[in-house]
Amino acid sequence: MSDTITPELVSLDAPLGTDKKDVIRALARLVAAEGRAEDAEALAADAIAREEKDETGLPGGIAIPHAKSAAVTQASLAFARLSPGVEFGAPDGAADLVFLIAAPADAAEAHLAVLSRLARSLMQDTFTSDLRAAATPDHVVRIVRAAIGEGEASAAPAAASTAAAAPIGATGSTAATTVASDLQVEGRPARIVAVTSCATGIAHTFMAADALTAAGKEAGIDLVVEPQGSSGYQALPASVIDGADAVIFATDVDVREISRFAGKPVVRSGVKRGIEQPAQMIREAVAAVSNPNATRVAGAAADAGSGTGAAATQNLSWGAKIQRILLTGVSYMIPFVAAGGLLIALGFLLGGFRVTENAASVIIDNSLWNLPTTDITSPIGPLGQYLGSVAFMIGSTSMSFLVAALAGYIAYAIADRPGIAPGFVAGAIAVTMSAGFIGGIVGGFLAGFVAWWLGRLPAPRWLRGLMPVVIIPLVASIVASGLMVLFLGRPIAWLMEVLTVGLTNLTESGAGLVAVGVILGLMMCFDLGGPVNKVAYVFATTGLAAASSDNTAPYLIMAAVMCAGMVPPLALALASTVLGRSLFTPVERENGIAAWLLGASFISEGAIPFAAADPLRVIPASMVGGAVTGALSMLLGVQSFAPHGGLFVFFAINPFLSFLLALVAGTVVSALLLVVLKKYARKSSTAPVPAVATATV
């Protein structure tokens, strides 16, 4: 790649306007005039929109308006040296050096890497002073190309590109002979890890990374930075994170794989503060180490914004990798369940429980000004029938995406974005083959690993840009879905039929009902959102698609799963705030207050702090109560037409009083058992703590 900047893209000391919007528009016109953008106004509008979210002025008279824009056809840099300067929001005044960084909407990694090198060079005083002294546009082009590694001059001014070439995160303790006492931990230089990221992942991300690295080096501490840019990121080794005293997040977007930093004291800010006040952030992070009230990174088993599959799981065992991948898929599937399930429940509330019989024809043949007149099942008449049908059909459509979303995001957890399309296709094929959620899981893993393998193949430069958007999705879809159709779909469909028929038959007898309820209750309370819990929950939610007035088994299973899943947080709330307050720490009692609401909402996170601290007493007590609740729910014939919501979807639970009875019974049993165990069963200080994952809902 060459010619990111040309003399025609440089403006020296010419009046471009009195405000930053004028300057951005003028630079956008330079880019368009060179045939690098199809529409100057569209490029300017995208850059101005980015500017309105967060001003791009930086200390030292620098501004870097930037955007990814569909109008850009070639990654480009347009430069203006202004006299006088123009305000871009920097704390120290107007900017006289302005770079418009224009990247295509689908910019390849090579483009983004070049633009990132420019951003990092702006942190070097020699680079900016050379730009201010340049006499001609050609001179500017030589300086910039040297900094970003283009052209023959790339080897010339090493000083300007040193930061770009140096590995981010090199420790700085060797640069200082003494370390201030407030930057020491236990008599040694503090060890800090940091993450930087911005909305576009091009400029601020790497400037903040360099600023923090330089500040750490000057202070003499060990500071390692992970820039999470648009071109991907290199995950920090687990050993480095484990050895860190604190964490700095200078980010404008979610930190990817945040669970790696769980439990560490953290200082958070926008990415610009990482550029403007890196030394202050470092001091705050070191101070947080000895502050027991400092904010800490919360744990999460499956972060929604995972990075590449290899980066996300490179330090885990194969079992842990598979668990993380599966939980990532489920975590992305849950919003479909949340939206779809509540809409279905709302459809039942408005249209009656027989709304399913004609909902599709009602929304096609009728409207708000042409309400249905026949087959009215709604308790509030034709309007309720129409609105209930609309809610039900939207909800059932959302629920129909469950398996495809599960497969798509399992593939995403393995191969990042290139895995999404083949994963969704494989999941849809699993539905077509009647292979259910097991087929979706298998298809997602197939699609993800094929996409991951293809992404690791060496490709010529001319093909590299097509790999993630054309080649990988095409080939991975053919391979994964082809295997599902030709070899795997029918056996998995047979297995699903056996499981479904077996459970359905069990639910038709009293003894079988109790057995199914006990099993589901134990699964929901075993790992509080981990793989076992997820299997029970996904089985229940995906089964709702096959439920009807003639086949009520899925409604029974859903009720047992939701009711049992509410037991752990409610039981711990009851035990810690009412029955055995003296057996719990003040922090646990505070958590217990919050657990009342969390449990009532079917949000199992309320139990996780207790289980993580005392698993050998909390988890068995929870499982016993969950088994009691599951069995009673089945025995009393409780049906849930909503996949979650707890007590707040009472209108979708029938009979609701029986649901409450089962819930109260299990909660009281768990709470009493936990109090007894707390009093008489000695806590083992060496007991292994099982992995506790993010809650199902």
N, C-alpha and C positions, 0 to 999 in steps of 0.2 A: 504494500500500500504506500502511496506517495502523494505529494502535493495536497496535503490537508490545508495548507495555506499558500497563497500566491501573492505577488505584489499587488494584483488587482483587488485583493481582499483587505488591503491595508489603507487606512486613512490617517495621515499625520498632520496634527495641528489645524485641521479644518473644522469650521463650525458645523456641527451636526444637529444642533437644537439646544434648547435650554433645559430640557428635562430628560429623564432616562428613557421614557417611551419614544421620544424623538430619536435618541441615539440608537436604540434597539431597531427601530424601523429603518434608519439609514444603513445600519450594518446588514440588516436582512435584505435590503435592496442590493447591496454589493454581492451577497451570496447568490441571489436570484439572477443578477446580471451575468454572472459567470456560468449560468446553467446548472448550478448545484442545488437549486430549489425551484420547484415548479410555480410557487406562489409566494412572493415576498410578504404579502399581508398575512397569509396564513402562518408563515414562519414567525413573523413578528408577534402575531396574536398568541401563539403557543408560548413564546419566550416571555411575553408580558404577563400571561396567565401564571406562569411559573414564578415570575417576579412578585406578583401580588400575593402568592402564598408565603413567600419568604424572600426578603430582599437579598440581593447577591453582592452588595457592597462589602468589602473586606478592609481591614486595617492596612494602611500603607498606600492609600490612593488607588486601590484595585477594585474592579468590578468584573464579575463573570456571569452575565446573563446567559442562560443556556436552556435548551429544550430538546426533547425528542419530538420530532414532528413528521407527520406523513407527507408534508410538503417538501422535505429534504430528500434529495436523491443521492447525495454524496457527502459524507462526513466532512465538515469544514470548520475552519476558524477564521473569523473576521475580526480585525483588530483596529482600534481607534486610539490614538493619543490625542487627548483633548486639552485645549487651552482656551478658556479656563475649564476646570473640571466640572462634573455634573454629579449631583447627589444620587447615590444608589443605596443609601441607608447604612453606610458604614459608620461606626461610632466616632471616628476621628475626622469626618468631613467628606468632601467631594472626592470622586475618583477621576484620575486623569489617564489611567490605563484601563481600557475596556476590551475584553474579549467576548465576542458572541460565539458560543460553542453550539454548533448546529449538528445534530445527529439524526439520521433516519430513524423512523419509528421502530424498525426492525434491525437496528444497527448490529453488525457482527462484532464478535469479541475483539477483533483486531482494531476496528474503529474505536471502540470504547477504551481500549488500552492506551491508544495514542492520546485521546482527549484527556484521559486520567493523568498521563505523564505531564501534560501541559499544566493541569491544575496543581500538581505537586511542585512543578518548577516555580510557580508563582510564589511559593513560600521562600524562595531563595533570593536574598538581597541582590546578589550579583546579576541575576536574571532581570529583575525589574529595573535596576540601574542601567543595564545595557539597553533595555527598551527605551528608556527616557533619553538616552544619549544617541540613539540611532538617527542617522541623517537622512536615510532614504527608505522607501518601502522594501527594496531588495535587502538592505541591511537587517530590517526587522524580520524578514522571511528567513534569513540565514540564522539569526539568533533563535527563532522559534523552532525551526527544523532541527537545529542542533539539540535543543532541549527535549524534543519529542522523539528523537531517533530517526529522523528522515533525512535522506540526501547525504551528500559527501561530508557535510559539516557535522554529522552526528557524533563524530569522535572528538570534535574540537573543544568546546567549552565544557570540560568535565564538571566544573563547579556548578554549572546550571543544572546538570542532570544527575548530580550525585544522589539527591534524595529519591529520584525515581528509580535509580539502579539499586540503591541499598535496600536490603530486605526489611520490610516493615516488621517492627517488633524486636530488632536487635537490642539487647539490653544496653543500658547506658551507665551502669555502675562503674565502668572502667574510666569514664570520662571525668569523673570528679574524685578528688582525693579525699574529701570529707563530705559527709552527708548530714544535713541539718537534723537536729534531734526530733523535730516534729515530722520528719519524713522517714523515721526509723520504726521498725516493729520488732520488739524483743531484741533490741540492740543491733540489728542488721538493717540494711537498706530495704525499704518496703518493696514488695512484689505486687505489681498491678497489671491486670489485663484490661483491655479496652476494645470496644466495638464502635465503629463509625459507619454511618449510612445516611444517605439523603434520598429524596424522592426520585431523582433521576439516576442516582448512582454513578455520576460521572465526575463531578468537580468537587463539591464540598466533602464527599466521602473521603477522598484521598488527601485533601488539604488538611482536614481535621486529623487524619491518621499521622501525617507528617508533623503537624504542630504538636501533638501529644508525644510523639516519639522524641522530637527535639527537646521538649520541655522535660521529659523523663531523663534524657541523657544529661541535660544541664544540671538537673537536681541530683544526679548520681544514683537514681533508683533503677530497679529492674522493671521496665514497662514494655509490654508486648501488645501490639494492636492488630486487630482483625478488621480490615476494611471490607465491608459487604457491598460491593459495587454491582453495577448492572451486568458486568461481564463475569459474574460469579464471585466466589470467595474461597480462600484457602482456610479451612477450619483450623483453629488453634489446637495443638496436641492436648489430649486430656490431661497429661502430666503437668503441662504449664498451667492450665486452668485450676487443677487441684492444688497446686502450690501457691496460687495467688492469694494475697491477703484481702483484696477488694477488687471491684469491677467498676469501670467507667463505661456508660452507654451514652455516646454523643450521637444521637440518631433522630431522624425525622420520620422513620418508618419502623415497623416491628423488627425486632432483633430475630434473626433466623436461628433456630435451634437454641432458644433461650434456656431450655432446661439444662444445658451443659453447665450453666453458671448458678444453678439452684443453691440457695443458702448463703451465697457470698454477699457481703455488704456492698451496696451499689450506690453510685452517684449518677443521676440521669439528667440529661439536658438535650436541647436541640443540637444539631450538628454544628451550627455556627459558633456556639459557645466553645466547642472543642477547638475551633480555629482561633478565636479571639481571647479565650481565657484558659488555655491548657494548664498552666501552672497552678491556677486557683483550683481547677477541678481535681488535679492530682492531690493537692493538700486536703481537699474535702474528702477524697477517697481514703487517704491514710487516716484522717481523723475518724472516719466511720468504722475503722477496724476495732477501735477500743470503745466504741459507743454502743452499748447494748440495745439502745432504742433506734439505731440506724436502720434505714430501709434495707431489706434484703431481697434478693431475687427469688421470686416464688418458684416452686417446683412445678413441672408439667411433664407428663409422660410422653405426649405426642404434640409437639409444637406445631401450630398451624402453618407457620411459615418455614418449613424445613428447607434446607438447601439441597444440594445435589445428593443423590443417594449415597455415593461413596463418601462424601464429606460428612454427611449426617451420621453415619454409622461406622466410620473407619476404626474407631477404638473399642467397639463392642464385640462380644462373642456372637456367634451365629444365632443362638437362641434369642439373645437380646436384640439383635438386628431385626429378626423376623417379628418379634413382639412390637418393636417401635414402628415398623412398616405397617403392620396390621392396625395398630392404634391410630396412626396417622390417617389411614383410609377411613376408619370409623369416625374420627373427629370431624372430617370434612363431610361425611354423610349425614351427621346429626342435624345440621340446619335444614336439610330437606325433610327430615322427620319432624322437626319442630314446626316448620311452617305448614307442611302438609297435614300433620296430625291435628293441629289446632283448628285448621280450616275444616277438616272432616268433622271434628267435634262440633264446630259452629254450625255446619250443615245439618247435623242431627238435631241441634237445638232449635234451629229455625224451621227446618222442613220435616221434622219427625224422623223416627228411626227407619221408616220405609222410604225415605227420600232416594235411596239407592236404586229403587226400582225403575224410575223414569227420569233421573237427573239429567242424563245426556240429552234426551229428547226435549226436555223443558228448556235448557239453555239455548238449543238450536232453534226451536220453533216459537219461542216466546221472548218477551222483553219487558222492561219496566212499564211501557205503555201498551203492552199486549200480554197481560198476565194469564197464566194457565187457568183453565176453567174445569178441567176434569182430573180425576185421580188425585185429588187434593189430600195429602197426608199430613200437612202442617197444622199444628194447633192454632196458628194465627192466620190461616187462610191463604188465598192465592199469592199475596205478596211474600209471605213466609216461605211458601213452596218455591217461588222463583229464586229468592235470595238464598235459601238453603241449598237449592240445586247448584247455584253458582259457586257457593263456598265449598260444597262437597266436590264438585268437579275440579276446581282449582287444587284442592287438597289432594285428591286422588291422583291427579297428574303429577304433583310434586312427589308423592310417595312412589310413583312409578319409576322415578329416577334413582331410587335407593341403591339398587345393585350396580347400576352403571356408575354412579358416583363413588361407591365403595371401591370398585375395580379401578376406576380412573385415578383416584387419589392414592391407592396402594401403589400403582405404577409411578405416580408422581413422587412418592416417598423414595422410590428406588432410583429413578432416572431423571428427576426434576421435570421441567416443562415438556421436554420431548416425549415423556411417557404418558401424558394426560390423554391425548387423543386415542392412541392404541388401547389404553386402559378402558376408556369409556366404551369403545367399540367392542372390546372383549366382554365387558359387563353386559352390554345390550345383547350380544350373542348368547350369553349365559341365560338371560331371560327368555330369549327366543327358544332355546333348547330346553327350557323348564328346569335348568340346573340350579336355580335359586341363588341364595347368598354364598353357598359353598362354591358354586361355579363362578360367581363374581370374584371371590377371593383367589381362586386358582387362575382365572383369566387375568386378574390384575397383576399377580406375581409373574405370570408368563410375559405379559406385555412389558412390565417394568424391567425385567432382566434382559429381554431382547433389546429394548431401547437403550438400556445402560451399556450393553455389549457393543451395540452399533456406535454409540457415542464415543467409545474408547478406540475405535479403529482409526488408524492414521488416514487422513483424507487430504488430497491436494488442496492448495489454497483456494482455487477457483470453485471447489465444491463445498468448502467448509461452511459457507453461509447458507447453503441449501440443506445441509444435514439436519439441523433441528426443526426446520419448518416443513420439509418435504420428504427427504429420504428416510429419516428415522421413523416418523409417524406412518409412512406408507408400508415400509418393510415390516415394522413391528406389528402393525395391524394385521397384515397378511399372515404372518407367522403365528401370532397368539390366537387370533380368531379362527384361523384355519385349523390349528390343533384342537380348539374347542369343538368345531363342527365335525371334523373327521374322526377324532379319537376320544376326546375327553367328555364332551357334552352329554352323550347318552348314558355312560356309566354314572356320572355325577347326578343326572336327572333321576336315575333309578334309585340311587342312594337317598336323594331328597324325598322321593316318593315313599320309600320305606320308613324314613324317619317321621315324615308327616303323618302317614297312615298309622304308624305305631303310636304316636302321641295322641292322635285323634281317637283311636280305639281306647287308649287308656282313659281319656277324659270322659268316655261314655259310661264308665263304671265308677262306683264310689271309691273302691280301693285304689283304682288307677288314678282317679282325680287327686287323691291324697299324695300318692307317689310322685306324680308330676309336679304338684305344688311344692313338695319338699325339695325335689331336685332343683327346681328353678329358684327357690328361696336360698338354698345353699350356694348356688352359682352366683347369684346377685350379690351376696354378702362376703364371698370368699376373698376377693382381691379389690373390691371397692372401685371398680372402673377399669380393672386390668383385663387381660385376655379372656379369662373365664367369664367374668361379668359381661364382657362385650358379646361373647357367643350367645349367651342367654338373651340379651337385649336385642341383638340383631335378628335372632330367630323369631322373637316375638313381633318385632315391628314389620319385618318382611312378610310374616304370615298374615298380617292384616289385609294385604291385598287380595287374599283368597277368601276372606271372611264374608259371610252373608247371613241372611235370616235362617237359612237351612244349615249353615256350617258355622256354628258359634264357638267352636273350639279355639280359634285364634283370639277371640275376644276374652275368653276365660284365661288363656295363657298371658295375654297382655296385662290383664288386671293383676294376676299373681306376680308377674315380673315387676310392675310398677309399685305395687303395695309392698313387696319384700324389699325392693331397693330403697324405700323410704325409711325402713326400720333402723339401720345403723345410725344416721345422724340424729333421728328423734330419740333413740334409746340413749345415746351419749348426752344429748341435751337434758333428758330427764335425770340421768344419773349424776351429771356434773352440776346441775343447778337446783335439784330438788332432793333426790334420795341420798346422795353421798357427797355433798359439797366439800367436806373436809378431806376427802380422798383425792381431790384434784387440785392442781396448782391454780393460782389466780389467773394465769393466762388461759388454762384449760377451761376455767369457769366462764371466762369471757367468750371463748370459742363456743362454749355450750349455749350461750344466749343466741348467738348467730345461727347455731345448728337447728334451732327450732324452726326458723323460717326456711332454711335450706332444706331440711327434711320434709317439711310440708309441701315444698315445691318439687320434690323428687330430684334434688340436687345433692349428690352424695359427697361433694367436697367437704361438707360439714363434719364428716367422720374421719377424713384423712389425717388431720393433725393428731388426733388421738391414736389412730392405728399406727402411725409412723413412730410415735413415742413409746407405745406399749402394745406391740402387735400380738404377743402371745396371750394376752388377756382380752383385748378388744375384739380381735377377729373371731375367736371361737364364740364369744358371747353374741356377737352380731349374727353369726351363722345360725345359732340355735334359734334366735328370735326370727330370723328370716325364714327358716324352715317352718316354724309355727304359723307365721303369717301366710306363706305360700300355700300350706296345706288348708288352712281355714278359708282362704280366698277361693280356692277350687271347690272345697266342700260346700260352701255357701252359694256357689254358682255366680260369683261376682263377674261381671263383664265390663271391660273398658273399651270404649270406642275411640279413645284418644291414646296416642303412644307415650305421652308424658304430660306433666303439668301438676301431678299430685292432687292435693285437695282443691286446687283452683280450677280443675276441670270436672267438678262434681256433677255437672249436668250431663257429662258423657260417661258416667259410671252408674251401673245398674245391677243390683240395688246399692245405693250409696251407703246406707246404714250398715249393711253387711261388710262393705269395704272398710268402714271405720272400725267395726268390731275386730276384723282380722288385723288391721293395722295397730290398734291399741293393744291387742293381746300380744303380738310379737314384740312391740316396743317395750311393754312392761316386763316380759320375760327376759329380754336382752338386758334391760337396765338393772333388774334385780340380780341377774347372774353376774353382770359386770361388777356390781357393788360387792357381792360375795367374793369374787376373785380378787378384787382390789384389797379386801380386808384380810383374806386368809391364804391367798396364793402368792408366794414370794416372787417378785419380779426378778427375772434373770438378767444380769448385766451383760452377759455374753451371748444372749439369744440372737440368732440371726433375724434381721428385719426383712420381711418379704417386700418385694417391689410393690409400691402402692401407686397406682396410676391415676390419671385424671378421671373424674367421675363420668359415668355414662352420659348424663344429661347436663 
